[in-house]
Amino acid sequence: MLHGISWSLFWVVCVEYVNKLVREDWRVTGQSLLYAAYYGAGVIAGNFWTGYLSDTKMKVSEIFFIKCSHR
């Protein structure tokens, strides 16, 4: 339980630090890069793939099915 609390506080501090480093219109990009740096390059590829599929007007439920069926 303490690990969850300390990790949550760590993540809040990291996000707030990124928010102070980048301009307001780039905050989403800064937070995405923070997430990718922490969790790895696979997250970046997955987010680009999900964005591409979303741009093709595919339903979110179909995107979820495609991503989960390839595990």
N, CA, C and O atoms as a Maestro MAE file, in Angstrom:
{
 s_m_m2io_version
 :::
 2.0.0
}

f_m_ct {
 s_m_title
 :::
 protein
 m_atom[284] {
  # First column is atom index #
  i_m_mmod_type
  r_m_x_coord
  r_m_y_coord
  r_m_z_coord
  i_m_residue_number
  s_m_chain_name
  s_m_pdb_residue_name
  s_m_pdb_atom_name
  i_m_atomic_number
  :::
  1 25 0.818 -1.186 0.000 1 A "MET " " N  " 7
  2 3 0.000 0.000 0.000 1 A "MET " " CA " 6
  3 2 0.868 1.259 0.000 1 A "MET " " C  " 6
  4 15 0.565 2.227 -0.698 1 A "MET " " O  " 8
  5 25 1.937 1.241 0.777 2 A "LEU " " N  " 7
  6 3 2.808 2.411 0.818 2 A "LEU " " CA " 6
  7 2 3.511 2.640 -0.514 2 A "LEU " " C  " 6
  8 15 3.795 3.779 -0.885 2 A "LEU " " O  " 8
  9 25 3.791 1.552 -1.230 3 A "HIS " " N  " 7
  10 3 4.418 1.709 -2.543 3 A "HIS " " CA " 6
  11 2 3.493 2.477 -3.487 3 A "HIS " " C  " 6
  12 15 3.947 3.355 -4.221 3 A "HIS " " O  " 8
  13 25 2.221 2.157 -3.472 4 A "GLY " " N  " 7
  14 3 1.261 2.849 -4.332 4 A "GLY " " CA " 6
  15 2 1.163 4.325 -4.003 4 A "GLY " " C  " 6
  16 15 1.083 5.164 -4.900 4 A "GLY " " O  " 8
  17 25 1.171 4.639 -2.734 5 A "ILE " " N  " 7
  18 3 1.091 6.040 -2.319 5 A "ILE " " CA " 6
  19 2 2.356 6.786 -2.717 5 A "ILE " " C  " 6
  20 15 2.280 7.889 -3.258 5 A "ILE " " O  " 8
  21 25 3.514 6.197 -2.455 6 A "SER " " N  " 7
  22 3 4.767 6.880 -2.793 6 A "SER " " CA " 6
  23 2 4.938 7.000 -4.309 6 A "SER " " C  " 6
  24 15 5.438 8.018 -4.788 6 A "SER " " O  " 8
  25 25 4.530 5.978 -5.074 7 A "TRP " " N  " 7
  26 3 4.637 6.074 -6.531 7 A "TRP " " CA " 6
  27 2 3.701 7.143 -7.063 7 A "TRP " " C  " 6
  28 15 4.071 7.886 -7.973 7 A "TRP " " O  " 8
  29 25 2.502 7.238 -6.521 8 A "SER " " N  " 7
  30 3 1.551 8.267 -6.957 8 A "SER " " CA " 6
  31 2 2.106 9.666 -6.698 8 A "SER " " C  " 6
  32 15 1.995 10.551 -7.546 8 A "SER " " O  " 8
  33 25 2.697 9.858 -5.532 9 A "LEU " " N  " 7
  34 3 3.305 11.158 -5.234 9 A "LEU " " CA " 6
  35 2 4.475 11.440 -6.174 9 A "LEU " " C  " 6
  36 15 4.633 12.568 -6.642 9 A "LEU " " O  " 8
  37 25 5.291 10.432 -6.452 10 A "PHE " " N  " 7
  38 3 6.399 10.574 -7.397 10 A "PHE " " CA " 6
  39 2 5.878 11.011 -8.766 10 A "PHE " " C  " 6
  40 15 6.435 11.916 -9.386 10 A "PHE " " O  " 8
  41 25 4.811 10.365 -9.234 11 A "TRP " " N  " 7
  42 3 4.297 10.675 -10.569 11 A "TRP " " CA " 6
  43 2 3.700 12.077 -10.629 11 A "TRP " " C  " 6
  44 15 3.872 12.773 -11.629 11 A "TRP " " O  " 8
  45 25 3.010 12.499 -9.591 12 A "VAL " " N  " 7
  46 3 2.451 13.855 -9.539 12 A "VAL " " CA " 6
  47 2 3.567 14.885 -9.596 12 A "VAL " " C  " 6
  48 15 3.456 15.885 -10.306 12 A "VAL " " O  " 8
  49 25 4.637 14.648 -8.854 13 A "VAL " " N  " 7
  50 3 5.773 15.581 -8.864 13 A "VAL " " CA " 6
  51 2 6.410 15.628 -10.252 13 A "VAL " " C  " 6
  52 15 6.764 16.704 -10.733 13 A "VAL " " O  " 8
  53 25 6.557 14.473 -10.897 14 A "CYS " " N  " 7
  54 3 7.144 14.439 -12.241 14 A "CYS " " CA " 6
  55 2 6.293 15.221 -13.242 14 A "CYS " " C  " 6
  56 15 6.822 15.989 -14.046 14 A "CYS " " O  " 8
  57 25 4.991 15.028 -13.191 15 A "VAL " " N  " 7
  58 3 4.102 15.728 -14.118 15 A "VAL " " CA " 6
  59 2 4.134 17.232 -13.866 15 A "VAL " " C  " 6
  60 15 4.184 18.017 -14.813 15 A "VAL " " O  " 8
  61 25 4.107 17.634 -12.616 16 A "GLU " " N  " 7
  62 3 4.170 19.059 -12.301 16 A "GLU " " CA " 6
  63 2 5.498 19.671 -12.730 16 A "GLU " " C  " 6
  64 15 5.534 20.817 -13.179 16 A "GLU " " O  " 8
  65 25 6.581 18.928 -12.598 17 A "TYR " " N  " 7
  66 3 7.885 19.417 -13.039 17 A "TYR " " CA " 6
  67 2 7.906 19.601 -14.554 17 A "TYR " " C  " 6
  68 15 8.415 20.605 -15.052 17 A "TYR " " O  " 8
  69 25 7.361 18.644 -15.278 18 A "VAL " " N  " 7
  70 3 7.273 18.765 -16.736 18 A "VAL " " CA " 6
  71 2 6.411 19.968 -17.099 18 A "VAL " " C  " 6
  72 15 6.745 20.712 -18.022 18 A "VAL " " O  " 8
  73 25 5.311 20.165 -16.389 19 A "ASN " " N  " 7
  74 3 4.436 21.309 -16.672 19 A "ASN " " CA " 6
  75 2 5.153 22.642 -16.475 19 A "ASN " " C  " 6
  76 15 4.860 23.613 -17.172 19 A "ASN " " O  " 8
  77 25 6.086 22.692 -15.533 20 A "LYS " " N  " 7
  78 3 6.853 23.924 -15.324 20 A "LYS " " CA " 6
  79 2 7.934 24.113 -16.386 20 A "LYS " " C  " 6
  80 15 8.311 25.244 -16.692 20 A "LYS " " O  " 8
  81 25 8.436 23.007 -16.951 21 A "LEU " " N  " 7
  82 3 9.507 23.103 -17.943 21 A "LEU " " CA " 6
  83 2 9.018 23.485 -19.334 21 A "LEU " " C  " 6
  84 15 9.742 24.143 -20.081 21 A "LEU " " O  " 8
  85 25 7.809 23.085 -19.691 22 A "VAL " " N  " 7
  86 3 7.323 23.300 -21.058 22 A "VAL " " CA " 6
  87 2 6.211 24.345 -21.067 22 A "VAL " " C  " 6
  88 15 5.542 24.582 -20.061 22 A "VAL " " O  " 8
  89 25 6.036 24.960 -22.237 23 A "ARG " " N  " 7
  90 3 4.956 25.940 -22.394 23 A "ARG " " CA " 6
  91 2 3.603 25.252 -22.281 23 A "ARG " " C  " 6
  92 15 3.497 24.039 -22.458 23 A "ARG " " O  " 8
  93 25 2.575 26.032 -21.987 24 A "GLU " " N  " 7
  94 3 1.242 25.470 -21.761 24 A "GLU " " CA " 6
  95 2 0.709 24.729 -22.984 24 A "GLU " " C  " 6
  96 15 0.058 23.694 -22.836 24 A "GLU " " O  " 8
  97 25 0.968 25.231 -24.179 25 A "ASP " " N  " 7
  98 3 0.451 24.565 -25.381 25 A "ASP " " CA " 6
  99 2 1.227 23.298 -25.742 25 A "ASP " " C  " 6
  100 15 0.830 22.575 -26.656 25 A "ASP " " O  " 8
  101 25 2.331 23.018 -25.035 26 A "TRP " " N  " 7
  102 3 3.111 21.793 -25.272 26 A "TRP " " CA " 6
  103 2 3.047 20.819 -24.097 26 A "TRP " " C  " 6
  104 15 3.805 19.849 -24.060 26 A "TRP " " O  " 8
  105 25 2.163 21.062 -23.148 27 A "ARG " " N  " 7
  106 3 2.116 20.221 -21.946 27 A "ARG " " CA " 6
  107 2 1.763 18.770 -22.249 27 A "ARG " " C  " 6
  108 15 2.344 17.853 -21.669 27 A "ARG " " O  " 8
  109 25 0.826 18.564 -23.144 28 A "VAL " " N  " 7
  110 3 0.434 17.186 -23.474 28 A "VAL " " CA " 6
  111 2 1.617 16.437 -24.070 28 A "VAL " " C  " 6
  112 15 1.852 15.276 -23.735 28 A "VAL " " O  " 8
  113 25 2.360 17.095 -24.951 29 A "THR " " N  " 7
  114 3 3.531 16.469 -25.547 29 A "THR " " CA " 6
  115 2 4.591 16.189 -24.487 29 A "THR " " C  " 6
  116 15 5.193 15.115 -24.485 29 A "THR " " O  " 8
  117 25 4.824 17.132 -23.594 30 A "GLY " " N  " 7
  118 3 5.798 16.933 -22.528 30 A "GLY " " CA " 6
  119 2 5.420 15.781 -21.620 30 A "GLY " " C  " 6
  120 15 6.276 14.985 -21.234 30 A "GLY " " O  " 8
  121 25 4.143 15.686 -21.276 31 A "GLN " " N  " 7
  122 3 3.705 14.585 -20.425 31 A "GLN " " CA " 6
  123 2 3.781 13.253 -21.158 31 A "GLN " " C  " 6
  124 15 4.090 12.228 -20.549 31 A "GLN " " O  " 8
  125 25 3.502 13.256 -22.461 32 A "SER " " N  " 7
  126 3 3.626 12.025 -23.244 32 A "SER " " CA " 6
  127 2 5.075 11.549 -23.292 32 A "SER " " C  " 6
  128 15 5.345 10.353 -23.188 32 A "SER " " O  " 8
  129 25 6.002 12.489 -23.449 33 A "LEU " " N  " 7
  130 3 7.419 12.118 -23.463 33 A "LEU " " CA " 6
  131 2 7.875 11.612 -22.100 33 A "LEU " " C  " 6
  132 15 8.689 10.692 -22.027 33 A "LEU " " O  " 8
  133 25 7.369 12.195 -21.031 34 A "LEU " " N  " 7
  134 3 7.669 11.702 -19.692 34 A "LEU " " CA " 6
  135 2 7.166 10.270 -19.538 34 A "LEU " " C  " 6
  136 15 7.884 9.402 -19.042 34 A "LEU " " O  " 8
  137 25 5.933 10.031 -19.962 35 A "TYR " " N  " 7
  138 3 5.342 8.694 -19.881 35 A "TYR " " CA " 6
  139 2 6.165 7.702 -20.689 35 A "TYR " " C  " 6
  140 15 6.435 6.590 -20.236 35 A "TYR " " O  " 8
  141 25 6.562 8.113 -21.890 36 A "ALA " " N  " 7
  142 3 7.348 7.229 -22.754 36 A "ALA " " CA " 6
  143 2 8.731 6.954 -22.167 36 A "ALA " " C  " 6
  144 15 9.237 5.835 -22.254 36 A "ALA " " O  " 8
  145 25 9.334 7.973 -21.572 37 A "ALA " " N  " 7
  146 3 10.652 7.774 -20.962 37 A "ALA " " CA " 6
  147 2 10.568 6.814 -19.780 37 A "ALA " " C  " 6
  148 15 11.499 6.046 -19.537 37 A "ALA " " O  " 8
  149 25 9.473 6.852 -19.056 38 A "TYR " " N  " 7
  150 3 9.329 5.981 -17.891 38 A "TYR " " CA " 6
  151 2 8.940 4.558 -18.294 38 A "TYR " " C  " 6
  152 15 9.462 3.591 -17.739 38 A "TYR " " O  " 8
  153 25 8.030 4.429 -19.253 39 A "TYR " " N  " 7
  154 3 7.501 3.105 -19.599 39 A "TYR " " CA " 6
  155 2 8.127 2.475 -20.836 39 A "TYR " " C  " 6
  156 15 7.961 1.273 -21.043 39 A "TYR " " O  " 8
  157 25 8.835 3.229 -21.662 40 A "GLY " " N  " 7
  158 3 9.535 2.643 -22.796 40 A "GLY " " CA " 6
  159 2 8.997 3.063 -24.148 40 A "GLY " " C  " 6
  160 15 7.959 3.716 -24.253 40 A "GLY " " O  " 8
  161 25 9.731 2.671 -25.185 41 A "ALA " " N  " 7
  162 3 9.412 3.068 -26.557 41 A "ALA " " CA " 6
  163 2 8.151 2.393 -27.079 41 A "ALA " " C  " 6
  164 15 7.515 2.912 -27.996 41 A "ALA " " O  " 8
  165 25 7.778 1.259 -26.523 42 A "GLY " " N  " 7
  166 3 6.565 0.577 -26.961 42 A "GLY " " CA " 6
  167 2 5.325 1.424 -26.736 42 A "GLY " " C  " 6
  168 15 4.354 1.332 -27.487 42 A "GLY " " O  " 8
  169 25 5.362 2.242 -25.709 43 A "VAL " " N  " 7
  170 3 4.239 3.136 -25.429 43 A "VAL " " CA " 6
  171 2 4.095 4.161 -26.552 43 A "VAL " " C  " 6
  172 15 2.983 4.463 -26.985 43 A "VAL " " O  " 8
  173 25 5.220 4.692 -27.022 44 A "ILE " " N  " 7
  174 3 5.178 5.661 -28.117 44 A "ILE " " CA " 6
  175 2 4.579 5.023 -29.353 44 A "ILE " " C  " 6
  176 15 3.690 5.598 -29.981 44 A "ILE " " O  " 8
  177 25 5.055 3.845 -29.707 45 A "ALA " " N  " 7
  178 3 4.540 3.155 -30.899 45 A "ALA " " CA " 6
  179 2 3.051 2.852 -30.745 45 A "ALA " " C  " 6
  180 15 2.283 3.030 -31.690 45 A "ALA " " O  " 8
  181 25 2.644 2.404 -29.577 46 A "GLY " " N  " 7
  182 3 1.235 2.109 -29.350 46 A "GLY " " CA " 6
  183 2 0.355 3.338 -29.434 46 A "GLY " " C  " 6
  184 15 -0.753 3.272 -29.967 46 A "GLY " " O  " 8
  185 25 0.834 4.463 -28.913 47 A "ASN " " N  " 7
  186 3 0.058 5.699 -28.979 47 A "ASN " " CA " 6
  187 2 -0.046 6.218 -30.411 47 A "ASN " " C  " 6
  188 15 -1.103 6.700 -30.821 47 A "ASN " " O  " 8
  189 25 1.049 6.122 -31.178 48 A "PHE " " N  " 7
  190 3 0.978 6.531 -32.580 48 A "PHE " " CA " 6
  191 2 0.011 5.641 -33.354 48 A "PHE " " C  " 6
  192 15 -0.776 6.131 -34.163 48 A "PHE " " O  " 8
  193 25 0.069 4.337 -33.105 49 A "TRP " " N  " 7
  194 3 -0.814 3.391 -33.782 49 A "TRP " " CA " 6
  195 2 -2.281 3.673 -33.422 49 A "TRP " " C  " 6
  196 15 -3.144 3.675 -34.300 49 A "TRP " " O  " 8
  197 25 -2.559 3.906 -32.153 50 A "THR " " N  " 7
  198 3 -3.922 4.217 -31.726 50 A "THR " " CA " 6
  199 2 -4.399 5.526 -32.343 50 A "THR " " C  " 6
  200 15 -5.549 5.627 -32.769 50 A "THR " " O  " 8
  201 25 -3.527 6.524 -32.394 51 A "GLY " " N  " 7
  202 3 -3.886 7.793 -33.022 51 A "GLY " " CA " 6
  203 2 -4.181 7.632 -34.497 51 A "GLY " " C  " 6
  204 15 -5.132 8.219 -35.012 51 A "GLY " " O  " 8
  205 25 -3.368 6.835 -35.183 52 A "TYR " " N  " 7
  206 3 -3.601 6.590 -36.606 52 A "TYR " " CA " 6
  207 2 -4.952 5.906 -36.826 52 A "TYR " " C  " 6
  208 15 -5.729 6.316 -37.688 52 A "TYR " " O  " 8
  209 25 -5.221 4.873 -36.048 53 A "LEU " " N  " 7
  210 3 -6.493 4.155 -36.192 53 A "LEU " " CA " 6
  211 2 -7.678 5.055 -35.845 53 A "LEU " " C  " 6
  212 15 -8.736 4.959 -36.467 53 A "LEU " " O  " 8
  213 25 -7.502 5.918 -34.866 54 A "SER " " N  " 7
  214 3 -8.563 6.857 -34.504 54 A "SER " " CA " 6
  215 2 -8.815 7.856 -35.629 54 A "SER " " C  " 6
  216 15 -9.961 8.230 -35.881 54 A "SER " " O  " 8
  217 25 -7.751 8.290 -36.307 55 A "ASP " " N  " 7
  218 3 -7.901 9.223 -37.427 55 A "ASP " " CA " 6
  219 2 -8.619 8.594 -38.620 55 A "ASP " " C  " 6
  220 15 -9.189 9.305 -39.447 55 A "ASP " " O  " 8
  221 25 -8.593 7.269 -38.710 56 A "THR " " N  " 7
  222 3 -9.300 6.598 -39.805 56 A "THR " " CA " 6
  223 2 -10.774 6.388 -39.469 56 A "THR " " C  " 6
  224 15 -11.483 5.675 -40.179 56 A "THR " " O  " 8
  225 25 -11.230 7.010 -38.386 57 A "LYS " " N  " 7
  226 3 -12.632 6.950 -37.937 57 A "LYS " " CA " 6
  227 2 -13.035 5.574 -37.432 57 A "LYS " " C  " 6
  228 15 -14.217 5.233 -37.433 57 A "LYS " " O  " 8
  229 25 -12.061 4.784 -37.002 58 A "MET " " N  " 7
  230 3 -12.356 3.481 -36.421 58 A "MET " " CA " 6
  231 2 -12.909 3.685 -35.018 58 A "MET " " C  " 6
  232 15 -12.469 4.588 -34.307 58 A "MET " " O  " 8
  233 25 -13.851 2.873 -34.615 59 A "LYS " " N  " 7
  234 3 -14.439 2.976 -33.289 59 A "LYS " " CA " 6
  235 2 -13.407 2.582 -32.226 59 A "LYS " " C  " 6
  236 15 -12.546 1.734 -32.462 59 A "LYS " " O  " 8
  237 25 -13.510 3.205 -31.073 60 A "VAL " " N  " 7
  238 3 -12.577 2.925 -29.989 60 A "VAL " " CA " 6
  239 2 -12.664 1.454 -29.568 60 A "VAL " " C  " 6
  240 15 -11.644 0.841 -29.253 60 A "VAL " " O  " 8
  241 25 -13.860 0.892 -29.562 61 A "SER " " N  " 7
  242 3 -14.004 -0.515 -29.183 61 A "SER " " CA " 6
  243 2 -13.276 -1.432 -30.166 61 A "SER " " C  " 6
  244 15 -12.717 -2.449 -29.758 61 A "SER " " O  " 8
  245 25 -13.276 -1.085 -31.458 62 A "GLU " " N  " 7
  246 3 -12.546 -1.880 -32.454 62 A "GLU " " CA " 6
  247 2 -11.039 -1.747 -32.262 62 A "GLU " " C  " 6
  248 15 -10.304 -2.727 -32.390 62 A "GLU " " O  " 8
  249 25 -10.582 -0.544 -31.957 63 A "ILE " " N  " 7
  250 3 -9.156 -0.326 -31.705 63 A "ILE " " CA " 6
  251 2 -8.717 -1.150 -30.500 63 A "ILE " " C  " 6
  252 15 -7.670 -1.797 -30.533 63 A "ILE " " O  " 8
  253 25 -9.516 -1.127 -29.438 64 A "PHE " " N  " 7
  254 3 -9.201 -1.894 -28.235 64 A "PHE " " CA " 6
  255 2 -9.136 -3.388 -28.558 64 A "PHE " " C  " 6
  256 15 -8.251 -4.093 -28.073 64 A "PHE " " O  " 8
  257 25 -10.070 -3.866 -29.373 65 A "PHE " " N  " 7
  258 3 -10.091 -5.282 -29.737 65 A "PHE " " CA " 6
  259 2 -8.828 -5.663 -30.519 65 A "PHE " " C  " 6
  260 15 -8.249 -6.722 -30.277 65 A "PHE " " O  " 8
  261 25 -8.403 -4.813 -31.446 66 A "ILE " " N  " 7
  262 3 -7.198 -5.084 -32.237 66 A "ILE " " CA " 6
  263 2 -5.961 -5.127 -31.318 66 A "ILE " " C  " 6
  264 15 -5.135 -6.034 -31.423 66 A "ILE " " O  " 8
  265 25 -5.848 -4.150 -30.430 67 A "LYS " " N  " 7
  266 3 -4.683 -4.080 -29.554 67 A "LYS " " CA " 6
  267 2 -4.635 -5.251 -28.575 67 A "LYS " " C  " 6
  268 15 -3.551 -5.750 -28.272 67 A "LYS " " O  " 8
  269 25 -5.777 -5.695 -28.079 68 A "CYS " " N  " 7
  270 3 -5.806 -6.775 -27.095 68 A "CYS " " CA " 6
  271 2 -5.662 -8.141 -27.744 68 A "CYS " " C  " 6
  272 15 -5.181 -9.076 -27.104 68 A "CYS " " O  " 8
  273 25 -6.065 -8.277 -28.987 69 A "SER " " N  " 7
  274 3 -5.993 -9.588 -29.622 69 A "SER " " CA " 6
  275 2 -4.575 -9.937 -30.083 69 A "SER " " C  " 6
  276 15 -4.318 -11.088 -30.435 69 A "SER " " O  " 8
  277 25 -3.663 -8.986 -30.089 70 A "HIS " " N  " 7
  278 3 -2.284 -9.233 -30.539 70 A "HIS " " CA " 6
  279 2 -1.328 -9.469 -29.386 70 A "HIS " " C  " 6
  280 15 -0.115 -9.469 -29.594 70 A "HIS " " O  " 8
  281 25 -1.818 -9.666 -28.213 71 A "ARG " " N  " 7
  282 3 -0.937 -9.902 -27.059 71 A "ARG " " CA " 6
  283 2 -0.630 -11.335 -26.906 71 A "ARG " " C  " 6
  284 15 0.097 -11.716 -25.988 71 A "ARG " " O  " 8
  :::
 }
 m_bond[283] {
  # First column is bond index #
  i_m_from
  i_m_to
  i_m_order
  :::
  1 1 2 1
  2 2 3 1
  3 3 4 2
  4 3 5 1
  5 5 6 1
  6 6 7 1
  7 7 8 2
  8 7 9 1
  9 9 10 1
  10 10 11 1
  11 11 12 2
  12 11 13 1
  13 13 14 1
  14 14 15 1
  15 15 16 2
  16 15 17 1
  17 17 18 1
  18 18 19 1
  19 19 20 2
  20 19 21 1
  21 21 22 1
  22 22 23 1
  23 23 24 2
  24 23 25 1
  25 25 26 1
  26 26 27 1
  27 27 28 2
  28 27 29 1
  29 29 30 1
  30 30 31 1
  31 31 32 2
  32 31 33 1
  33 33 34 1
  34 34 35 1
  35 35 36 2
  36 35 37 1
  37 37 38 1
  38 38 39 1
  39 39 40 2
  40 39 41 1
  41 41 42 1
  42 42 43 1
  43 43 44 2
  44 43 45 1
  45 45 46 1
  46 46 47 1
  47 47 48 2
  48 47 49 1
  49 49 50 1
  50 50 51 1
  51 51 52 2
  52 51 53 1
  53 53 54 1
  54 54 55 1
  55 55 56 2
  56 55 57 1
  57 57 58 1
  58 58 59 1
  59 59 60 2
  60 59 61 1
  61 61 62 1
  62 62 63 1
  63 63 64 2
  64 63 65 1
  65 65 66 1
  66 66 67 1
  67 67 68 2
  68 67 69 1
  69 69 70 1
  70 70 71 1
  71 71 72 2
  72 71 73 1
  73 73 74 1
  74 74 75 1
  75 75 76 2
  76 75 77 1
  77 77 78 1
  78 78 79 1
  79 79 80 2
  80 79 81 1
  81 81 82 1
  82 82 83 1
  83 83 84 2
  84 83 85 1
  85 85 86 1
  86 86 87 1
  87 87 88 2
  88 87 89 1
  89 89 90 1
  90 90 91 1
  91 91 92 2
  92 91 93 1
  93 93 94 1
  94 94 95 1
  95 95 96 2
  96 95 97 1
  97 97 98 1
  98 98 99 1
  99 99 100 2
  100 99 101 1
  101 101 102 1
  102 102 103 1
  103 103 104 2
  104 103 105 1
  105 105 106 1
  106 106 107 1
  107 107 108 2
  108 107 109 1
  109 109 110 1
  110 110 111 1
  111 111 112 2
  112 111 113 1
  113 113 114 1
  114 114 115 1
  115 115 116 2
  116 115 117 1
  117 117 118 1
  118 118 119 1
  119 119 120 2
  120 119 121 1
  121 121 122 1
  122 122 123 1
  123 123 124 2
  124 123 125 1
  125 125 126 1
  126 126 127 1
  127 127 128 2
  128 127 129 1
  129 129 130 1
  130 130 131 1
  131 131 132 2
  132 131 133 1
  133 133 134 1
  134 134 135 1
  135 135 136 2
  136 135 137 1
  137 137 138 1
  138 138 139 1
  139 139 140 2
  140 139 141 1
  141 141 142 1
  142 142 143 1
  143 143 144 2
  144 143 145 1
  145 145 146 1
  146 146 147 1
  147 147 148 2
  148 147 149 1
  149 149 150 1
  150 150 151 1
  151 151 152 2
  152 151 153 1
  153 153 154 1
  154 154 155 1
  155 155 156 2
  156 155 157 1
  157 157 158 1
  158 158 159 1
  159 159 160 2
  160 159 161 1
  161 161 162 1
  162 162 163 1
  163 163 164 2
  164 163 165 1
  165 165 166 1
  166 166 167 1
  167 167 168 2
  168 167 169 1
  169 169 170 1
  170 170 171 1
  171 171 172 2
  172 171 173 1
  173 173 174 1
  174 174 175 1
  175 175 176 2
  176 175 177 1
  177 177 178 1
  178 178 179 1
  179 179 180 2
  180 179 181 1
  181 181 182 1
  182 182 183 1
  183 183 184 2
  184 183 185 1
  185 185 186 1
  186 186 187 1
  187 187 188 2
  188 187 189 1
  189 189 190 1
  190 190 191 1
  191 191 192 2
  192 191 193 1
  193 193 194 1
  194 194 195 1
  195 195 196 2
  196 195 197 1
  197 197 198 1
  198 198 199 1
  199 199 200 2
  200 199 201 1
  201 201 202 1
  202 202 203 1
  203 203 204 2
  204 203 205 1
  205 205 206 1
  206 206 207 1
  207 207 208 2
  208 207 209 1
  209 209 210 1
  210 210 211 1
  211 211 212 2
  212 211 213 1
  213 213 214 1
  214 214 215 1
  215 215 216 2
  216 215 217 1
  217 217 218 1
  218 218 219 1
  219 219 220 2
  220 219 221 1
  221 221 222 1
  222 222 223 1
  223 223 224 2
  224 223 225 1
  225 225 226 1
  226 226 227 1
  227 227 228 2
  228 227 229 1
  229 229 230 1
  230 230 231 1
  231 231 232 2
  232 231 233 1
  233 233 234 1
  234 234 235 1
  235 235 236 2
  236 235 237 1
  237 237 238 1
  238 238 239 1
  239 239 240 2
  240 239 241 1
  241 241 242 1
  242 242 243 1
  243 243 244 2
  244 243 245 1
  245 245 246 1
  246 246 247 1
  247 247 248 2
  248 247 249 1
  249 249 250 1
  250 250 251 1
  251 251 252 2
  252 251 253 1
  253 253 254 1
  254 254 255 1
  255 255 256 2
  256 255 257 1
  257 257 258 1
  258 258 259 1
  259 259 260 2
  260 259 261 1
  261 261 262 1
  262 262 263 1
  263 263 264 2
  264 263 265 1
  265 265 266 1
  266 266 267 1
  267 267 268 2
  268 267 269 1
  269 269 270 1
  270 270 271 1
  271 271 272 2
  272 271 273 1
  273 273 274 1
  274 274 275 1
  275 275 276 2
  276 275 277 1
  277 277 278 1
  278 278 279 1
  279 279 280 2
  280 279 281 1
  281 281 282 1
  282 282 283 1
  283 283 284 2
  :::
 }
}
